[in-house]
Amino acid sequence: MIPTDVLVLGSGIAGLTFAIQLAERRSDISIRVCSKANTGETNTRYAQGGIAAVTDFTTDSFEQHIRDTLEAGRGYCDKNMVRAIVEAAPERIAELAQWGVPFDRNSKGKWDTGLEGGHSESRILHCRDRTGLAITQTLLRRAAGYKNIRFCPGLFIVDLLVRDKQCHGIRYVDPDSGKIKNSHAKITFLATGGSGQVFKVTTNPEIATGDGVAMAARAGAQIRNMVFYQFHPTAFAAGKSNPAFLISEAVRGFGAYIINTEGERFLFRYHSRGELATRDIVSNAIFSEYQKNEENRIYLDCRHLDERKFYRHFPEIANQCLKAGFDLFKTPVPIMPAAHYQCGGVTINPQGQTSVQNLYANGECACSGLHGANRLASNSLLEAVVISHGAAVEVASVIDHIPIVTFPENPGKPGRISQRKPMPNEIGKIKTRLQELMYIYHTGKITGDRTKKDITSLWELISGKTDIPGNTDNSTREFYELKNLITVARMLL
Ligand SMILES: Cc1cc2nc3c(=O)[nH]c(=O)nc-3n(C[C@H](O)[C@H](O)[C@H](O)COP(=O)(O)OP(=O)(O)OC[C@H]3O[C@@H](n4cnc5c(N)ncnc54)[C@H](O)[C@@H]3O)c2cc1C
């Protein structure tokens, strides 16, 4: 690949908004947006609930949004960052709407905002229950209008090219030859998303294997808060568990109850906000109920809600449940907590700068300090658009002073690697074992020490200290993803 001014690694909300903001400011620089799958296959696409922002100052205020974010983050948020992101929200929302994101409006023509757990006011802007899809489609349309943005789908990035604490681009799998090659750039923008695939039960799609944070760690970038992984309490428990279909928090904001096998709204035993407590509190309460009695099942109860209104707000959720045989208005629906959001990541400042020069990061792979120990619902999409804006302003002004430094391919590394062939058996088995271990650990059934020991043995298996029976090819995409997943698991522990 010929050298590029800016390499954007990831085509979710973080990568796309950065590319657009930068292209808007600098039509003279080349920008490539890379993604390991199709451009539209991202965590962003699956976001349901929406994006948090104060838009009605008669009922709500920045101070309230800040307070809710800090409370959810349990004392681990960066207060300055929280204020900066909350206060920048209205401008970025107006911009998204102007770009064409069809946020719902009420009969008076005002934003139709929803309520979610941990929020003291209705402040979630949404496009029914498919907000992520609507945002993705709008951003892809807009990005396609800039001649200097080029998309590179199906390009698997293996590592960052870092020398003397400066990033010069990436090592990637050439989709045509299958060889590992270098691609050089002045600026590299890491937007590779989260790592839900570390766990057996997750809402995250297959692409969420923590590649970005693992690459950044190998490159020596500062990483923080990885110990905080958020579980979402209301994943649908009667279908697939990986990825599990999410029943948005907004459904609880709309009035749904959470009940146990006895029909008790048990959450009030754990927190005065009941169903509207933050995700960590609700998920941990459900795990505690499981621990009391293995037979306990937990349900989302919508039977008392207005069916017509519900369908208007959540058509996708109602239809998905119906498809699986559950009529939300006749029967409670089984739910379970599922791994949902990586709160930690590559440390960044408000402009997205990491501790490695010319390496920027944003989105779920990064840690700005907004979320602390537990992300407030719908603050993730918001963080991505605000940081992308700051990063684009910064990069547009500094890029002319940065040279492109090229260096030869590393001859010591594997020459050929295959694209997406069936997962070699042993790699698949190790991945399943890892996902099971991490899920059981999170439910509190095994100790951290025991899990660390078991994960270390998995690491040793793939580090080549022991043979992986039947697996001679250590250079497949599956192998790299597994290595990244184990790296992330060790950070989470
Ligand atoms: C089901 C679900 C519902 C959600 N609902 C909400 C919500 O309502 N509100 C909210 O604020 N948040 C929500 N979230 C969280 C939010 O969607 C994500 O945190 C956010 O979209 C992450 O965006 P991103 O741009 O950082 O990463 P992503 O959107 O995940 O994009 C990652 C990109 O990186 C690429 N990539 C990764 N690794 C590599 C590699 N090695 N080589 C090349 N490319 C690579 C991928 O191909 C992809 O293009 C939800 C998440 C899920 C899963």
The ligand as an SDF file (V2000), in Angstrom:
LIG
                    3D

 53 58  0  0  0  0  0  0  0  0999 V2000
  -25.7160   -4.4810   20.9580 C   0  0  0  0  0  0  0  0  0  0  0  0
  -25.0780   -3.1870   21.3550 C   0  0  0  0  0  0  0  0  0  0  0  0
  -25.8580   -2.0940   21.6780 C   0  0  0  0  0  0  0  0  0  0  0  0
  -25.2630   -0.8780   22.0460 C   0  0  0  0  0  0  0  0  0  0  0  0
  -26.0560    0.2120   22.2930 N   0  0  0  0  0  0  0  0  0  0  0  0
  -25.4630    1.4110   22.5590 C   0  0  0  0  0  0  0  0  0  0  0  0
  -26.2480    2.5850   22.7020 C   0  0  0  0  0  0  0  0  0  0  0  0
  -27.4680    2.5660   22.5550 O   0  0  0  0  0  0  0  0  0  0  0  0
  -25.6110    3.7630   22.9930 N   0  0  0  0  0  0  0  0  0  0  0  0
  -24.2480    3.8440   23.1620 C   0  0  0  0  0  0  0  0  0  0  0  0
  -23.7300    4.9330   23.4350 O   0  0  0  0  0  0  0  0  0  0  0  0
  -23.4830    2.7310   23.0030 N   0  0  0  0  0  0  0  0  0  0  0  0
  -24.0530    1.5360   22.6970 C   0  0  0  0  0  0  0  0  0  0  0  0
  -23.2680    0.4290   22.5190 N   0  0  0  0  0  0  0  0  0  0  0  0
  -21.8090    0.5870   22.5640 C   0  0  0  0  0  0  0  0  0  0  0  0
  -21.3420    1.2620   21.2750 C   0  0  0  0  0  0  0  0  0  0  0  0
  -22.1070    0.7830   20.1940 O   0  0  0  0  0  0  0  0  0  0  0  0
  -19.8760    0.9860   21.0040 C   0  0  0  0  0  0  0  0  0  0  0  0
  -19.1170    1.2460   22.1480 O   0  0  0  0  0  0  0  0  0  0  0  0
  -19.3620    1.8910   19.8870 C   0  0  0  0  0  0  0  0  0  0  0  0
  -20.2170    1.7840   18.7720 O   0  0  0  0  0  0  0  0  0  0  0  0
  -17.9470    1.5260   19.5150 C   0  0  0  0  0  0  0  0  0  0  0  0
  -17.5920    2.2480   18.3590 O   0  0  0  0  0  0  0  0  0  0  0  0
  -16.1210    2.1520   17.7940 P   0  0  0  0  0  0  0  0  0  0  0  0
  -16.0950    3.0400   16.6110 O   0  0  0  0  0  0  0  0  0  0  0  0
  -15.1530    2.3950   18.8760 O   0  0  0  0  0  0  0  0  0  0  0  0
  -15.9380    0.6080   17.3680 O   0  0  0  0  0  0  0  0  0  0  0  0
  -16.7820   -0.3220   16.4120 P   0  0  0  0  0  0  0  0  0  0  0  0
  -18.0430    0.3130   16.0130 O   0  0  0  0  0  0  0  0  0  0  0  0
  -16.8740   -1.6560   17.0450 O   0  0  0  0  0  0  0  0  0  0  0  0
  -15.8480   -0.4550   15.1110 O   0  0  0  0  0  0  0  0  0  0  0  0
  -14.6380   -1.2000   15.1790 C   0  0  0  0  0  0  0  0  0  0  0  0
  -13.9850   -1.2190   13.8120 C   0  0  0  0  0  0  0  0  0  0  0  0
  -12.6380   -1.6400   13.9350 O   0  0  0  0  0  0  0  0  0  0  0  0
  -12.3380   -2.6130   12.9530 C   0  0  0  0  0  0  0  0  0  0  0  0
  -11.2550   -3.4830   13.4250 N   0  0  0  0  0  0  0  0  0  0  0  0
  -11.1370   -4.0920   14.6250 C   0  0  0  0  0  0  0  0  0  0  0  0
   -9.9960   -4.8050   14.6780 N   0  0  0  0  0  0  0  0  0  0  0  0
   -9.3780   -4.6510   13.4880 C   0  0  0  0  0  0  0  0  0  0  0  0
   -8.1820   -5.1680   12.9110 C   0  0  0  0  0  0  0  0  0  0  0  0
   -7.3310   -5.9960   13.5700 N   0  0  0  0  0  0  0  0  0  0  0  0
   -7.8770   -4.8210   11.6370 N   0  0  0  0  0  0  0  0  0  0  0  0
   -8.7140   -3.9950   10.9210 C   0  0  0  0  0  0  0  0  0  0  0  0
   -9.8500   -3.4900   11.4240 N   0  0  0  0  0  0  0  0  0  0  0  0
  -10.1810   -3.8170   12.6810 C   0  0  0  0  0  0  0  0  0  0  0  0
  -13.6490   -3.3320   12.7520 C   0  0  0  0  0  0  0  0  0  0  0  0
  -13.6370   -4.0400   11.5080 O   0  0  0  0  0  0  0  0  0  0  0  0
  -14.6270   -2.1660   12.8190 C   0  0  0  0  0  0  0  0  0  0  0  0
  -14.6760   -1.5350   11.5590 O   0  0  0  0  0  0  0  0  0  0  0  0
  -23.8490   -0.7890   22.1350 C   0  0  0  0  0  0  0  0  0  0  0  0
  -23.0680   -1.9010   21.8220 C   0  0  0  0  0  0  0  0  0  0  0  0
  -23.6530   -3.0850   21.4250 C   0  0  0  0  0  0  0  0  0  0  0  0
  -22.7990   -4.2550   21.0800 C   0  0  0  0  0  0  0  0  0  0  0  0
  1  2  1  0
  2  3  1  0
  2 52  2  0
  3  4  2  0
  4  5  1  0
  4 50  1  0
  5  6  2  0
  6  7  1  0
  6 13  1  0
  7  8  2  0
  7  9  1  0
  9 10  1  0
 10 11  2  0
 10 12  1  0
 12 13  2  0
 13 14  1  0
 14 15  1  0
 14 50  1  0
 15 16  1  0
 16 17  1  0
 16 18  1  0
 18 19  1  0
 18 20  1  0
 20 21  1  0
 20 22  1  0
 22 23  1  0
 23 24  1  0
 24 25  2  0
 24 26  1  0
 24 27  1  0
 27 28  1  0
 28 29  2  0
 28 30  1  0
 28 31  1  0
 31 32  1  0
 32 33  1  0
 33 34  1  0
 33 48  1  0
 34 35  1  0
 35 36  1  0
 35 46  1  0
 36 37  1  0
 36 45  1  0
 37 38  2  0
 38 39  1  0
 39 40  1  0
 39 45  2  0
 40 41  1  0
 40 42  2  0
 42 43  1  0
 43 44  2  0
 44 45  1  0
 46 47  1  0
 46 48  1  0
 48 49  1  0
 50 51  2  0
 51 52  1  0
 52 53  1  0
M  END
$$$$
